[in-house]
Amino acid sequence: MKSFALLLLAAVVSLSAMTGLAFAAEEGAAPSGDSGSLKILGAGLAFGLAAFGAGIGLGYVGSAGLAVISENPALQSKVFIFVGMVESIAIYGIVMMFIILGQ
């Protein structure tokens, strides 16, 4: 499981880098040392890593939440609150992406 997570992290980081370089090449900018390509790279990393972390956290919280709901169904609303808190991390990543791209 950990090797799969590390492989997925490497894929997200490399895809973010390739996407940033592809957008920079389309704009006619040099891939290295240009602030525009670094913005795109940073935005991709911000969103990709936030979504990756939220996905891992949601797996842990979701499995524990299902165990809690199976034992005591009255706690279902509290489990949904915790799941929403974990999902908000990905939303923060999207917000940071737009802030980085807007500067």
ZIZIHU-V304592 format. One record per backbone hydrogen bond with DSSP energy under -1.0 kcal/mol. NH is the residue of the N-H (numbers start at 1). CO is the residue of the C=O. If there is no record, write none. Layout:
nh = {NH;NH}
co = {CO;CO}
This chain:
nh = {5;6;7;8;9;10;11;12;13;14;15;16;17;18;19;20;21;22;23;24;25;26;27;29;38;39;40;41;42;43;44;45;46;47;48;49;50;51;52;53;54;55;56;57;58;59;60;61;62;63;64;65;66;67;68;69;70;71;72;75;76;79;80;81;82;83;84;85;86;87;88;89;91;92;93;94;95;96;97;98;99;100;101;102}
co = {1;2;3;4;5;6;7;8;9;10;11;12;13;14;15;16;17;18;19;20;21;22;23;24;34;35;36;37;38;39;40;41;42;43;44;45;46;47;48;49;50;51;52;53;54;55;56;57;58;59;60;61;62;63;64;65;66;67;68;72;73;75;76;77;78;79;80;81;82;83;84;86;87;88;89;90;91;92;93;94;95;96;97;98}
